[in-house]
């Protein structure tokens, strides 16, 4: 007699991908202050 075929295993469902986080808006750079002692603007 033919051997009983093994049952086909159900495919593992792919995990639900995490929702794409919304792009964090870049913080508004502070206005340039007066030049410092090193001459930085």
PDBQT receptor file of N, H, CA, C and O in Angstrom, charges set to zero:
ATOM      1  N   UNK A   1       0.857  -1.225   0.000  1.00  0.00    +0.000 N 
ATOM      2  CA  UNK A   1       0.000   0.000   0.000  1.00  0.00    +0.000 C 
ATOM      3  C   UNK A   1       0.877   1.254   0.000  1.00  0.00    +0.000 C 
ATOM      4  O   UNK A   1       1.951   1.281   0.602  1.00  0.00    +0.000 OA
ATOM      5  N   UNK A   2       0.403   2.267  -0.675  1.00  0.00    +0.000 N 
ATOM      6  H   UNK A   2      -0.469   2.245  -1.163  1.00  0.00    +0.000 HD
ATOM      7  CA  UNK A   2       1.198   3.499  -0.700  1.00  0.00    +0.000 C 
ATOM      8  C   UNK A   2       1.172   4.153   0.675  1.00  0.00    +0.000 C 
ATOM      9  O   UNK A   2       0.158   4.128   1.371  1.00  0.00    +0.000 OA
ATOM     10  N   UNK A   3       2.308   4.739   1.053  1.00  0.00    +0.000 N 
ATOM     11  H   UNK A   3       3.132   4.759   0.487  1.00  0.00    +0.000 HD
ATOM     12  CA  UNK A   3       2.322   5.399   2.378  1.00  0.00    +0.000 C 
ATOM     13  C   UNK A   3       1.431   6.633   2.368  1.00  0.00    +0.000 C 
ATOM     14  O   UNK A   3       1.285   7.315   1.354  1.00  0.00    +0.000 OA
ATOM     15  N   UNK A   4       0.842   6.895   3.528  1.00  0.00    +0.000 N 
ATOM     16  H   UNK A   4       0.961   6.340   4.351  1.00  0.00    +0.000 HD
ATOM     17  CA  UNK A   4      -0.047   8.063   3.597  1.00  0.00    +0.000 C 
ATOM     18  C   UNK A   4       0.801   9.325   3.460  1.00  0.00    +0.000 C 
ATOM     19  O   UNK A   4       1.739   9.529   4.231  1.00  0.00    +0.000 OA
ATOM     20  N   UNK A   5       0.482  10.164   2.493  1.00  0.00    +0.000 N 
ATOM     21  H   UNK A   5      -0.279   9.999   1.866  1.00  0.00    +0.000 HD
ATOM     22  CA  UNK A   5       1.283  11.399   2.336  1.00  0.00    +0.000 C 
ATOM     23  C   UNK A   5       1.115  12.317   3.538  1.00  0.00    +0.000 C 
ATOM     24  O   UNK A   5       0.033  12.432   4.115  1.00  0.00    +0.000 OA
ATOM     25  N   UNK A   6       2.228  12.971   3.899  1.00  0.00    +0.000 N 
ATOM     26  H   UNK A   6       3.107  12.877   3.430  1.00  0.00    +0.000 HD
ATOM     27  CA  UNK A   6       2.128  13.875   5.052  1.00  0.00    +0.000 C 
ATOM     28  C   UNK A   6       1.264  15.058   4.659  1.00  0.00    +0.000 C 
ATOM     29  O   UNK A   6       1.294  15.493   3.508  1.00  0.00    +0.000 OA
ATOM     30  N   UNK A   7       0.497  15.580   5.596  1.00  0.00    +0.000 N 
ATOM     31  H   UNK A   7       0.472  15.227   6.531  1.00  0.00    +0.000 HD
ATOM     32  CA  UNK A   7      -0.341  16.755   5.259  1.00  0.00    +0.000 C 
ATOM     33  C   UNK A   7       0.537  17.961   4.947  1.00  0.00    +0.000 C 
ATOM     34  O   UNK A   7       1.563  18.188   5.588  1.00  0.00    +0.000 OA
ATOM     35  N   UNK A   8       0.116  18.715   3.964  1.00  0.00    +0.000 N 
ATOM     36  H   UNK A   8      -0.717  18.530   3.443  1.00  0.00    +0.000 HD
ATOM     37  CA  UNK A   8       0.908  19.894   3.596  1.00  0.00    +0.000 C 
ATOM     38  C   UNK A   8       0.803  20.927   4.710  1.00  0.00    +0.000 C 
ATOM     39  O   UNK A   8      -0.298  21.343   5.072  1.00  0.00    +0.000 OA
ATOM     40  N   UNK A   9       1.933  21.338   5.249  1.00  0.00    +0.000 N 
ATOM     41  H   UNK A   9       2.827  21.000   4.955  1.00  0.00    +0.000 HD
ATOM     42  CA  UNK A   9       1.861  22.350   6.333  1.00  0.00    +0.000 C 
ATOM     43  C   UNK A   9       1.383  23.684   5.780  1.00  0.00    +0.000 C 
ATOM     44  O   UNK A   9       1.750  24.092   4.679  1.00  0.00    +0.000 OA
ATOM     45  N   UNK A  10       0.549  24.354   6.580  1.00  0.00    +0.000 N 
ATOM     46  H   UNK A  10       0.251  24.022   7.475  1.00  0.00    +0.000 HD
ATOM     47  CA  UNK A  10       0.054  25.656   6.102  1.00  0.00    +0.000 C 
ATOM     48  C   UNK A  10       1.208  26.643   6.079  1.00  0.00    +0.000 C 
ATOM     49  O   UNK A  10       2.042  26.649   6.985  1.00  0.00    +0.000 OA
ATOM     50  N   UNK A  11       1.258  27.474   5.053  1.00  0.00    +0.000 N 
ATOM     51  H   UNK A  11       0.580  27.469   4.317  1.00  0.00    +0.000 HD
ATOM     52  CA  UNK A  11       2.355  28.454   4.992  1.00  0.00    +0.000 C 
ATOM     53  C   UNK A  11       2.266  29.434   6.156  1.00  0.00    +0.000 C 
ATOM     54  O   UNK A  11       1.182  29.886   6.524  1.00  0.00    +0.000 OA
ATOM     55  N   UNK A  12       3.411  29.752   6.722  1.00  0.00    +0.000 N 
ATOM     56  H   UNK A  12       4.292  29.385   6.423  1.00  0.00    +0.000 HD
ATOM     57  CA  UNK A  12       3.411  30.685   7.855  1.00  0.00    +0.000 C 
ATOM     58  C   UNK A  12       3.050  32.070   7.337  1.00  0.00    +0.000 C 
ATOM     59  O   UNK A  12       3.715  32.584   6.438  1.00  0.00    +0.000 OA
ATOM     60  N   UNK A  13       2.004  32.680   7.892  1.00  0.00    +0.000 N 
ATOM     61  H   UNK A  13       1.463  32.262   8.622  1.00  0.00    +0.000 HD
ATOM     62  CA  UNK A  13       1.629  34.019   7.404  1.00  0.00    +0.000 C 
ATOM     63  C   UNK A  13       2.718  35.023   7.739  1.00  0.00    +0.000 C 
ATOM     64  O   UNK A  13       3.303  34.991   8.822  1.00  0.00    +0.000 OA
ATOM     65  N   UNK A  14       2.983  35.918   6.787  1.00  0.00    +0.000 N 
ATOM     66  H   UNK A  14       2.508  35.944   5.907  1.00  0.00    +0.000 HD
ATOM     67  CA  UNK A  14       4.020  36.914   7.046  1.00  0.00    +0.000 C 
ATOM     68  C   UNK A  14       3.555  37.846   8.158  1.00  0.00    +0.000 C 
ATOM     69  O   UNK A  14       2.372  38.178   8.238  1.00  0.00    +0.000 OA
ATOM     70  N   UNK A  15       4.473  38.265   9.006  1.00  0.00    +0.000 N 
ATOM     71  H   UNK A  15       5.433  37.996   8.941  1.00  0.00    +0.000 HD
ATOM     72  CA  UNK A  15       4.067  39.182  10.088  1.00  0.00    +0.000 C 
ATOM     73  C   UNK A  15       3.615  40.512   9.504  1.00  0.00    +0.000 C 
ATOM     74  O   UNK A  15       4.125  40.970   8.482  1.00  0.00    +0.000 OA
ATOM     75  N   UNK A  16       2.655  41.113  10.173  1.00  0.00    +0.000 N 
ATOM     76  H   UNK A  16       2.241  40.741  11.004  1.00  0.00    +0.000 HD
ATOM     77  CA  UNK A  16       2.149  42.398   9.665  1.00  0.00    +0.000 C 
ATOM     78  C   UNK A  16       3.267  43.431   9.756  1.00  0.00    +0.000 C 
ATOM     79  O   UNK A  16       3.815  43.656  10.834  1.00  0.00    +0.000 OA
ATOM     80  N   UNK A  17       3.608  44.058   8.635  1.00  0.00    +0.000 N 
ATOM     81  H   UNK A  17       3.163  43.875   7.759  1.00  0.00    +0.000 HD
ATOM     82  CA  UNK A  17       4.693  45.054   8.685  1.00  0.00    +0.000 C 
ATOM     83  C   UNK A  17       4.297  46.231   9.569  1.00  0.00    +0.000 C 
ATOM     84  O   UNK A  17       3.137  46.644   9.598  1.00  0.00    +0.000 OA
ATOM     85  N   UNK A  18       5.281  46.761  10.285  1.00  0.00    +0.000 N 
ATOM     86  H   UNK A  18       6.223  46.425  10.261  1.00  0.00    +0.000 HD
ATOM     87  CA  UNK A  18       4.970  47.899  11.162  1.00  0.00    +0.000 C 
ATOM     88  C   UNK A  18       4.600  49.095  10.289  1.00  0.00    +0.000 C 
ATOM     89  O   UNK A  18       5.158  49.274   9.206  1.00  0.00    +0.000 OA
ATOM     90  N   UNK A  19       3.667  49.908  10.756  1.00  0.00    +0.000 N 
ATOM     91  H   UNK A  19       3.213  49.763  11.635  1.00  0.00    +0.000 HD
ATOM     92  CA  UNK A  19       3.287  51.077   9.949  1.00  0.00    +0.000 C 
ATOM     93  C   UNK A  19       4.475  52.019   9.818  1.00  0.00    +0.000 C 
ATOM     94  O   UNK A  19       5.241  52.213  10.762  1.00  0.00    +0.000 OA
ATOM     95  N   UNK A  20       4.612  52.598   8.633  1.00  0.00    +0.000 N 
ATOM     96  H   UNK A  20       3.989  52.440   7.867  1.00  0.00    +0.000 HD
ATOM     97  CA  UNK A  20       5.744  53.502   8.410  1.00  0.00    +0.000 C 
ATOM     98  C   UNK A  20       5.551  54.745   9.274  1.00  0.00    +0.000 C 
ATOM     99  O   UNK A  20       4.536  55.432   9.163  1.00  0.00    +0.000 OA
ATOM    100  N   UNK A  21       6.517  55.028  10.124  1.00  0.00    +0.000 N 
ATOM    101  H   UNK A  21       7.342  54.470  10.214  1.00  0.00    +0.000 HD
ATOM    102  CA  UNK A  21       6.359  56.236  10.968  1.00  0.00    +0.000 C 
ATOM    103  C   UNK A  21       6.376  57.486  10.111  1.00  0.00    +0.000 C 
ATOM    104  O   UNK A  21       7.131  57.585   9.143  1.00  0.00    +0.000 OA
ATOM    105  N   UNK A  22       5.539  58.435  10.478  1.00  0.00    +0.000 N 
ATOM    106  H   UNK A  22       4.926  58.355  11.264  1.00  0.00    +0.000 HD
ATOM    107  CA  UNK A  22       5.506  59.674   9.696  1.00  0.00    +0.000 C 
ATOM    108  C   UNK A  22       6.840  60.388   9.845  1.00  0.00    +0.000 C 
ATOM    109  O   UNK A  22       7.471  60.347  10.902  1.00  0.00    +0.000 OA
ATOM    110  N   UNK A  23       7.254  61.036   8.777  1.00  0.00    +0.000 N 
ATOM    111  H   UNK A  23       6.741  61.069   7.919  1.00  0.00    +0.000 HD
ATOM    112  CA  UNK A  23       8.549  61.715   8.810  1.00  0.00    +0.000 C 
ATOM    113  C   UNK A  23       8.501  62.814   9.860  1.00  0.00    +0.000 C 
ATOM    114  O   UNK A  23       7.614  63.668   9.851  1.00  0.00    +0.000 OA
ATOM    115  N   UNK A  24       9.472  62.775  10.763  1.00  0.00    +0.000 N 
ATOM    116  H   UNK A  24      10.193  62.081  10.770  1.00  0.00    +0.000 HD
ATOM    117  CA  UNK A  24       9.504  63.804  11.809  1.00  0.00    +0.000 C 
ATOM    118  C   UNK A  24       9.942  65.116  11.170  1.00  0.00    +0.000 C 
ATOM    119  O   UNK A  24      11.014  65.187  10.568  1.00  0.00    +0.000 OA
ATOM    120  N   UNK A  25       9.118  66.153  11.298  1.00  0.00    +0.000 N 
ATOM    121  H   UNK A  25       8.248  66.095  11.787  1.00  0.00    +0.000 HD
ATOM    122  CA  UNK A  25       9.506  67.434  10.685  1.00  0.00    +0.000 C 
ATOM    123  C   UNK A  25      10.759  67.971  11.359  1.00  0.00    +0.000 C 
ATOM    124  O   UNK A  25      10.902  67.920  12.581  1.00  0.00    +0.000 OA
ATOM    125  N   UNK A  26      11.673  68.491  10.526  1.00  0.00    +0.000 N 
ATOM    126  H   UNK A  26      11.557  68.533   9.533  1.00  0.00    +0.000 HD
ATOM    127  CA  UNK A  26      12.913  69.012  11.115  1.00  0.00    +0.000 C 
ATOM    128  C   UNK A  26      12.590  70.236  11.960  1.00  0.00    +0.000 C 
ATOM    129  O   UNK A  26      11.774  71.068  11.566  1.00  0.00    +0.000 OA
ATOM    130  N   UNK A  27      13.232  70.348  13.126  1.00  0.00    +0.000 N 
ATOM    131  H   UNK A  27      13.895  69.672  13.446  1.00  0.00    +0.000 HD
ATOM    132  CA  UNK A  27      12.957  71.524  13.968  1.00  0.00    +0.000 C 
ATOM    133  C   UNK A  27      13.449  72.781  13.270  1.00  0.00    +0.000 C 
ATOM    134  O   UNK A  27      14.463  72.770  12.571  1.00  0.00    +0.000 OA
ATOM    135  N   UNK A  28      12.707  73.869  13.475  1.00  0.00    +0.000 N 
ATOM    136  H   UNK A  28      11.884  73.878  14.042  1.00  0.00    +0.000 HD
ATOM    137  CA  UNK A  28      13.108  75.137  12.845  1.00  0.00    +0.000 C 
ATOM    138  C   UNK A  28      14.420  75.590  13.466  1.00  0.00    +0.000 C 
ATOM    139  O   UNK A  28      14.508  75.732  14.686  1.00  0.00    +0.000 OA
ATOM    140  N   UNK A  29      15.436  75.819  12.649  1.00  0.00    +0.000 N 
ATOM    141  H   UNK A  29      15.364  75.703  11.658  1.00  0.00    +0.000 HD
ATOM    142  CA  UNK A  29      16.719  76.246  13.225  1.00  0.00    +0.000 C 
ATOM    143  C   UNK A  29      16.561  77.585  13.918  1.00  0.00    +0.000 C 
ATOM    144  O   UNK A  29      15.815  78.444  13.447  1.00  0.00    +0.000 OA
ATOM    145  N   UNK A  30      17.258  77.773  15.036  1.00  0.00    +0.000 N 
ATOM    146  H   UNK A  30      17.863  77.076  15.419  1.00  0.00    +0.000 HD
ATOM    147  CA  UNK A  30      17.129  79.059  15.742  1.00  0.00    +0.000 C 
ATOM    148  C   UNK A  30      17.730  80.163  14.892  1.00  0.00    +0.000 C 
ATOM    149  O   UNK A  30      18.634  79.915  14.094  1.00  0.00    +0.000 OA
ATOM    150  N   UNK A  31      17.235  81.372  15.058  1.00  0.00    +0.000 N 
ATOM    151  H   UNK A  31      16.500  81.574  15.706  1.00  0.00    +0.000 HD
ATOM    152  CA  UNK A  31      17.788  82.478  14.258  1.00  0.00    +0.000 C 
ATOM    153  C   UNK A  31      19.243  82.688  14.632  1.00  0.00    +0.000 C 
ATOM    154  O   UNK A  31      19.624  82.517  15.790  1.00  0.00    +0.000 OA
ATOM    155  N   UNK A  32      20.059  83.060  13.647  1.00  0.00    +0.000 N 
ATOM    156  H   UNK A  32      19.750  83.199  12.707  1.00  0.00    +0.000 HD
ATOM    157  CA  UNK A  32      21.479  83.253  13.955  1.00  0.00    +0.000 C 
ATOM    158  C   UNK A  32      21.660  84.375  14.962  1.00  0.00    +0.000 C 
ATOM    159  O   UNK A  32      21.050  85.438  14.851  1.00  0.00    +0.000 OA
ATOM    160  N   UNK A  33      22.504  84.120  15.941  1.00  0.00    +0.000 N 
ATOM    161  H   UNK A  33      23.000  83.256  16.031  1.00  0.00    +0.000 HD
ATOM    162  CA  UNK A  33      22.737  85.124  16.976  1.00  0.00    +0.000 C 
ATOM    163  C   UNK A  33      23.896  86.022  16.561  1.00  0.00    +0.000 C 
ATOM    164  O   UNK A  33      24.456  85.876  15.474  1.00  0.00    +0.000 OA
ATOM    165  N   UNK A  34      24.238  86.932  17.424  1.00  0.00    +0.000 N 
ATOM    166  H   UNK A  34      23.784  87.051  18.306  1.00  0.00    +0.000 HD
ATOM    167  CA  UNK A  34      25.360  87.831  17.095  1.00  0.00    +0.000 C 
ATOM    168  C   UNK A  34      26.649  87.031  17.047  1.00  0.00    +0.000 C 
ATOM    169  O   UNK A  34      26.755  86.001  17.713  1.00  0.00    +0.000 OA
ATOM    170  N   UNK A  35      27.626  87.474  16.280  1.00  0.00    +0.000 N 
ATOM    171  H   UNK A  35      27.540  88.310  15.739  1.00  0.00    +0.000 HD
ATOM    172  CA  UNK A  35      28.893  86.738  16.191  1.00  0.00    +0.000 C 
ATOM    173  C   UNK A  35      29.513  86.588  17.563  1.00  0.00    +0.000 C 
ATOM    174  O   UNK A  35      29.497  87.518  18.369  1.00  0.00    +0.000 OA
ATOM    175  N   UNK A  36      30.065  85.400  17.829  1.00  0.00    +0.000 N 
ATOM    176  H   UNK A  36      30.078  84.644  17.174  1.00  0.00    +0.000 HD
ATOM    177  CA  UNK A  36      30.688  85.166  19.127  1.00  0.00    +0.000 C 
ATOM    178  C   UNK A  36      32.137  85.629  19.085  1.00  0.00    +0.000 C 
ATOM    179  O   UNK A  36      32.600  86.189  18.091  1.00  0.00    +0.000 OA
ATOM    180  N   UNK A  37      32.838  85.384  20.182  1.00  0.00    +0.000 N 
ATOM    181  H   UNK A  37      32.461  84.930  20.989  1.00  0.00    +0.000 HD
ATOM    182  CA  UNK A  37      34.245  85.813  20.238  1.00  0.00    +0.000 C 
ATOM    183  C   UNK A  37      35.065  85.164  19.133  1.00  0.00    +0.000 C 
ATOM    184  O   UNK A  37      36.034  85.749  18.649  1.00  0.00    +0.000 OA
ATOM    185  N   UNK A  38      34.671  83.930  18.724  1.00  0.00    +0.000 N 
ATOM    186  H   UNK A  38      33.884  83.455  19.117  1.00  0.00    +0.000 HD
ATOM    187  CA  UNK A  38      35.453  83.236  17.703  1.00  0.00    +0.000 C 
ATOM    188  C   UNK A  38      35.034  83.671  16.306  1.00  0.00    +0.000 C 
ATOM    189  O   UNK A  38      35.585  83.196  15.312  1.00  0.00    +0.000 OA
ATOM    190  N   UNK A  39      34.062  84.573  16.229  1.00  0.00    +0.000 N 
ATOM    191  H   UNK A  39      33.614  84.959  17.036  1.00  0.00    +0.000 HD
ATOM    192  CA  UNK A  39      33.649  85.057  14.925  1.00  0.00    +0.000 C 
ATOM    193  C   UNK A  39      32.600  84.161  14.305  1.00  0.00    +0.000 C 
ATOM    194  O   UNK A  39      32.329  84.256  13.107  1.00  0.00    +0.000 OA
ATOM    195  N   UNK A  40      31.995  83.276  15.117  1.00  0.00    +0.000 N 
ATOM    196  H   UNK A  40      32.214  83.198  16.090  1.00  0.00    +0.000 HD
ATOM    197  CA  UNK A  40      30.958  82.415  14.559  1.00  0.00    +0.000 C 
ATOM    198  C   UNK A  40      29.699  83.229  14.334  1.00  0.00    +0.000 C 
ATOM    199  O   UNK A  40      29.323  84.051  15.169  1.00  0.00    +0.000 OA
ATOM    200  N   UNK A  41      29.038  82.994  13.188  1.00  0.00    +0.000 N 
ATOM    201  H   UNK A  41      29.343  82.326  12.509  1.00  0.00    +0.000 HD
ATOM    202  CA  UNK A  41      27.822  83.749  12.911  1.00  0.00    +0.000 C 
ATOM    203  C   UNK A  41      26.623  82.918  13.319  1.00  0.00    +0.000 C 
ATOM    204  O   UNK A  41      25.485  83.363  13.173  1.00  0.00    +0.000 OA
TER     205      UNK A  41
